[in-house]
Amino acid sequence: MNVKRILTILLALAVGTVCCAGTALAAGVTLTAQAPAETCAPGATVTLTFGLAADSHVAAADFKVTYDTAVFEYAGYENGDLINNRLAAGNCVNGTFLFSMAGESEITQAGTLFTLDFLVDSSAKGDYTFQFFTTSCCDEDMNNLSTRSADLTLTVAGEAVSTVSVTPVPSQNDANSTVVVSAQNGENPSGPATVNSQSGTTSAANGKGNGTGASALLVAVMVTVAILVALLVVLAVARAKRSDRREEAHTPILTDEQRKLLDLDEDALADEKPHDRS
């Protein structure tokens, strides 16, 4: 993997420059957003898939997904099949998921960039929209690409399935207590239940731990610092290369005949030096 080339592409994205001649943008990129179903139940965990359509020709891009934090709680993300052997990082802050990726070659096939997991609020009902778009996008020659955003509407309907009850409450010292777990609407919970024998309460394992709050802010700061350091390294390498090229441009290139003449002149000067001393 050509890390220097990837860092150069990231630099172009970070400063928002147009690296191609002229102001016209290259061919468009179509984003895709999908849910496993059009509806989900309150209290459930839902996984959404975000990707690219075929013939997108994307080498590097910054993506954003926005959502309603009053209804959906971010629970984590995973890279998709399109991120194979590419630099990529994602983070979620205040209802906006940020995802950046870069590679030395273009993505031309359709596929998944990343998936997002959300916990749905148990009191939510109605239609909610996820907006998926780019803030910058370019091909392997660092030509800026126009993009078509993708909006995903998810309907939350039905009874909450995350509230469970235990009958009877097991004694802390009674290993043979019979525990019956049932959901609020009479259905089984979507994940295994954890029983607190002291309070008699349970919780269904419906999702992953969330990454919001102070820890997410710290990660965002660390990612920003890392990107700035990488940009400084790219600038230093670029300046060193320009300096080397200037030195090479001012160094004369001698042919074989010129080298032979130069060698003869040096031999003649060497023969004349003893006579000069005498």
C-alpha positions in Angstrom: 0.0 0.0 0.0 1.4 3.4 -1.0 1.0 5.3 2.3 2.4 8.5 1.0 -0.1 8.6 -1.9 -3.0 7.9 0.5 -1.8 10.7 2.9 -1.6 13.0 -0.1 -5.2 12.3 -1.0 -6.3 12.8 2.6 -4.5 16.1 2.6 -6.5 17.2 -0.5 -9.7 16.2 1.2 -8.8 18.0 4.5 -8.0 21.3 3.0 -11.0 21.1 0.6 -8.9 21.9 -2.5 -9.8 21.1 -6.1 -6.9 19.4 -7.6 -8.0 19.1 -11.1 -7.7 21.8 -13.8 -10.8 23.9 -14.1 -13.8 24.0 -11.9 -16.0 21.3 -13.3 -16.5 18.2 -11.1 -16.0 14.7 -12.4 -18.7 12.1 -12.9 -21.2 11.6 -10.1 -21.1 9.1 -7.2 -24.3 7.4 -6.0 -24.6 6.6 -2.3 -26.8 3.8 -1.0 -28.5 3.3 2.4 -30.5 0.2 3.4 -32.3 -1.2 6.5 -33.1 -4.9 7.1 -36.8 -3.9 7.0 -38.9 -0.8 6.6 -40.2 -1.0 10.2 -38.7 -1.9 13.5 -40.1 -2.2 17.0 -39.4 0.2 19.9 -36.6 -1.0 22.1 -35.1 -3.1 19.3 -31.6 -3.0 17.9 -31.4 -2.1 14.2 -28.4 -2.4 11.8 -28.3 0.0 8.9 -26.0 -0.5 5.8 -24.4 2.4 3.9 -22.4 2.0 0.7 -21.7 2.9 -2.9 -23.4 2.0 -6.2 -21.4 0.5 -9.0 -19.0 2.7 -11.2 -18.4 5.3 -8.4 -14.6 5.5 -8.9 -14.0 6.8 -5.4 -10.5 6.7 -4.0 -11.0 8.8 -0.9 -14.0 10.5 0.8 -15.4 11.9 4.0 -19.0 10.7 4.8 -21.6 11.8 7.2 -24.8 10.1 8.6 -27.2 12.3 10.7 -30.0 10.9 12.8 -32.5 11.8 15.6 -30.7 11.3 19.0 -34.0 11.4 20.9 -35.0 8.2 19.2 -31.8 6.3 18.2 -28.8 5.6 20.4 -25.6 4.9 18.6 -24.2 1.4 19.5 -21.2 1.0 17.2 -20.1 0.5 13.6 -18.2 -2.0 11.4 -16.3 -1.6 8.2 -17.8 -3.1 5.0 -16.4 -5.1 2.2 -15.3 -2.0 0.2 -12.8 -1.0 2.9 -10.5 -4.0 2.3 -6.8 -2.8 2.5 -7.9 0.8 2.8 -7.3 3.4 5.6 -10.6 4.1 7.3 -11.9 5.6 10.6 -15.3 6.4 12.0 -16.6 8.2 15.0 -20.0 9.4 16.3 -20.6 12.8 18.0 -23.9 14.5 18.8 -26.1 12.8 16.3 -23.6 12.8 13.4 -21.5 9.7 12.4 -18.3 10.7 10.6 -16.5 8.2 8.4 -13.3 8.8 6.4 -11.6 6.4 4.1 -8.7 6.5 1.5 -6.9 4.0 -0.8 -4.4 4.1 -3.6 -7.0 2.7 -6.1 -10.5 3.6 -6.9 -13.7 1.7 -5.8 -15.6 0.8 -8.9 -17.9 -2.1 -7.7 -21.0 -1.8 -5.6 -20.8 -2.7 -2.0 -20.8 -1.7 1.7 -18.7 1.1 3.2 -19.9 0.6 6.8 -22.8 -0.6 9.0 -24.2 1.3 12.0 -26.0 -0.2 15.0 -28.6 1.7 16.8 -30.8 1.1 19.9 -34.4 2.3 19.3 -36.0 4.2 22.2 -38.8 2.1 23.8 -41.3 4.9 23.5 -40.6 5.9 19.9 -43.3 5.7 17.2 -43.4 7.2 13.7 -41.2 7.7 10.7 -37.6 8.8 11.1 -35.0 9.8 8.5 -31.3 9.1 8.3 -29.3 11.4 6.0 -26.2 10.0 4.3 -24.0 12.3 2.3 -20.3 13.3 1.6 -18.4 16.5 2.5 -15.6 15.7 0.1 -14.9 13.0 -2.4 -12.2 12.4 -5.1 -10.9 9.8 -7.5 -7.3 8.4 -7.5 -6.1 11.4 -9.5 -7.6 13.7 -6.8 -10.3 15.0 -9.1 -13.3 16.1 -7.0 -16.4 14.0 -7.6 -20.0 15.1 -7.4 -22.2 12.9 -5.1 -25.8 12.1 -4.8 -26.9 11.8 -1.2 -29.1 9.0 0.1 -31.9 9.4 2.7 -33.2 6.4 4.6 -36.6 6.5 6.3 -37.3 4.0 9.1 -40.7 3.4 10.6 -40.9 2.6 14.3 -44.1 0.8 15.2 -45.5 -1.9 17.5 -45.1 -2.6 21.2 -41.8 -2.3 23.0 -40.0 -5.6 23.4 -37.2 -4.7 25.7 -39.1 -4.6 29.0 -39.1 -8.0 30.7 -40.3 -9.4 34.0 -39.1 -12.3 36.2 -41.4 -14.8 38.0 -40.5 -15.6 40.7 -37.7 -13.4 42.0 -34.9 -15.9 42.6 -33.3 -16.0 46.1 -29.6 -15.1 46.2 -28.9 -18.5 47.9 -31.4 -20.6 45.9 -29.6 -22.1 42.9 -32.8 -24.1 42.0 -35.1 -21.2 41.6 -37.2 -21.3 38.4 -37.0 -18.1 36.3 -39.6 -17.3 33.7 -38.7 -14.4 31.4 -41.5 -12.8 29.3 -41.6 -9.6 27.2 -44.1 -6.8 27.8 -46.2 -7.8 24.8 -46.0 -11.5 25.5 -43.2 -12.3 23.1 -39.8 -13.6 24.0 -37.1 -10.9 24.2 -34.7 -10.7 21.2 -31.6 -11.5 23.3 -30.6 -13.4 26.4 -31.8 -11.9 29.7 -29.6 -10.9 32.6 -31.1 -11.5 36.0 -30.2 -9.4 39.1 -31.0 -11.8 42.0 -30.9 -9.0 44.5 -33.5 -6.7 42.9 -35.4 -9.2 40.8 -34.9 -7.0 37.7 -33.7 -8.2 34.3 -32.4 -6.6 31.1 -32.4 -8.1 27.6 -29.1 -8.1 25.7 -30.5 -6.4 22.6 -27.4 -4.5 21.5 -23.9 -3.4 21.9 -22.5 -0.7 24.2 -22.8 2.8 23.0 -19.9 5.0 22.1 -21.3 8.4 22.7 -20.5 10.9 25.5 -17.1 11.9 26.8 -15.3 8.9 25.4 -16.6 9.6 21.9 -15.4 13.2 22.2 -12.0 12.1 23.3 -11.8 9.7 20.3 -12.8 12.6 18.0 -10.0 14.8 19.4 -7.5 12.0 19.0 -8.5 11.3 15.4 -8.2 15.0 14.6 -4.7 15.2 16.1 -3.6 12.1 14.2 -4.9 13.6 10.9 -3.1 16.9 11.6 0.2 15.1 12.3 -0.2 13.0 9.1 -0.8 16.2 7.1 2.4 17.8 8.5 4.3 14.7 7.5 2.9 14.9 4.0 3.9 18.5 3.7 7.4 17.8 4.9 7.8 14.9 2.4 6.4 17.1 -0.5 8.8 19.9 0.3 11.8 17.5 0.5 10.9 16.1 -2.9 10.6 19.6 -4.5 14.0 20.5 -3.1 15.6 17.3 -4.6 14.0 18.0 -7.9 15.3 21.5 -8.0 18.9 20.3 -7.3 18.6 17.6 -10.0 17.3 20.2 -12.5 20.5 22.4 -11.9 22.9 19.5 -12.2 24.3 19.2 -15.8 24.1 15.8 -17.5 27.3 15.0 -19.4 27.5 12.7 -22.4 30.2 10.0 -22.7 32.2 12.2 -25.1 32.1 15.1 -22.7 33.3 12.9 -19.9 36.2 11.7 -22.0 37.2 15.3 -22.8 37.0 16.2 -19.2 39.2 13.3 -18.2 41.8 14.3 -20.9 41.8 17.9 -19.6 42.4 16.7 -16.1 45.3 14.5 -17.3 46.8 17.4 -19.2 46.7 19.6 -16.1 48.3 16.9 -14.0 51.2 16.6 -16.6 51.7 20.4 -16.6 52.0 20.9 -12.8 55.6 19.5 -12.4 56.9 21.9 -15.2 55.2 24.8 -13.5 57.0 24.1 -10.2 60.4 23.9 -12.0 
